[in-house]
Amino acid sequence: SLPVLLFDDEKGIRVGDTATHIAALLGRGAEVGRYEVDTAADGERLTRFYEYRGSRFVLVFTLTESHQDPTVTAIYRQ
């Protein structure tokens, strides 16, 4: 898991960023495949798969605080 993921166009994603911020930053076209919702010990989480500027990565969002605009709790690079 990474705390920050930086791209060559000077954009970056950080743990704590919201889903709305990421959609505005990367565009909805960066989302690839399907997403998954599962239940963890601390509540529900949403896993989304992305591809942006040649990088494939996965963002995990926590749904406990907000189903409308969840925050990134983990970043994984593929």
C-alpha positions as CSV (number, residue, x, y, z in Angstrom):
1,S,0.0,0.0,0.0
2,L,1.2,3.5,-0.9
3,P,0.5,6.7,0.9
4,V,0.8,8.8,-2.4
5,L,0.8,7.9,-6.1
6,L,2.4,10.5,-8.4
7,F,2.1,10.7,-12.2
8,D,4.4,12.3,-14.8
9,D,1.9,15.1,-15.4
10,E,2.4,16.4,-11.8
11,K,-1.0,15.0,-10.7
12,G,-1.2,12.8,-7.6
13,I,-3.5,10.8,-5.4
14,R,-3.2,10.7,-1.7
15,V,-4.8,8.6,1.1
16,G,-7.6,10.8,2.3
17,D,-8.6,12.2,-1.1
18,T,-12.3,11.9,-1.9
19,A,-13.9,10.0,-4.8
20,T,-15.2,13.3,-6.2
21,H,-11.7,14.8,-6.2
22,I,-10.2,11.7,-8.0
23,A,-13.0,11.8,-10.6
24,A,-12.2,15.5,-11.3
25,L,-8.5,14.9,-11.3
26,L,-8.3,11.9,-13.6
27,G,-11.7,11.8,-15.3
28,R,-14.1,9.0,-15.3
29,G,-12.3,7.4,-18.3
30,A,-9.5,6.4,-15.9
31,E,-11.8,3.9,-14.2
32,V,-11.5,0.4,-15.8
33,G,-13.3,-2.8,-15.2
34,R,-15.9,-3.2,-12.5
35,Y,-15.8,-2.1,-8.9
36,E,-16.3,-4.2,-5.8
37,V,-18.0,-3.5,-2.5
38,D,-17.2,-5.7,0.5
39,T,-17.6,-5.7,4.2
40,A,-14.5,-5.4,6.4
41,A,-14.1,-5.3,10.2
42,D,-14.4,-1.5,10.2
43,G,-17.4,-1.3,7.8
44,E,-18.0,-1.4,4.1
45,R,-15.3,-0.6,1.5
46,L,-15.3,0.1,-2.2
47,T,-12.5,-1.1,-4.4
48,R,-12.1,0.6,-7.8
49,F,-9.6,-0.2,-10.6
50,Y,-7.9,2.5,-12.6
51,E,-5.5,3.1,-15.5
52,Y,-4.0,6.5,-16.0
53,R,-1.0,7.6,-18.1
54,G,0.3,4.0,-18.4
55,S,-0.1,3.2,-14.7
56,R,-2.6,0.6,-13.4
57,F,-3.6,0.9,-9.8
58,V,-6.4,0.1,-7.3
59,L,-8.0,2.5,-4.9
60,V,-9.8,1.3,-1.8
61,F,-12.4,3.7,-0.4
62,T,-14.0,3.6,3.1
63,L,-17.8,3.8,3.0
64,T,-18.3,4.2,6.7
65,E,-18.1,8.0,6.7
66,S,-19.9,8.8,3.5
67,H,-21.5,6.7,0.8
68,Q,-21.8,9.9,-1.3
69,D,-18.2,10.9,-1.3
70,P,-16.0,8.2,0.3
71,T,-12.3,8.7,1.0
72,V,-9.3,6.7,-0.2
73,T,-7.9,4.5,2.6
74,A,-5.4,2.5,0.5
75,I,-3.6,2.8,-2.9
76,Y,-2.1,-0.3,-4.6
77,R,0.0,-0.3,-7.8
78,Q,-0.4,-3.2,-10.2
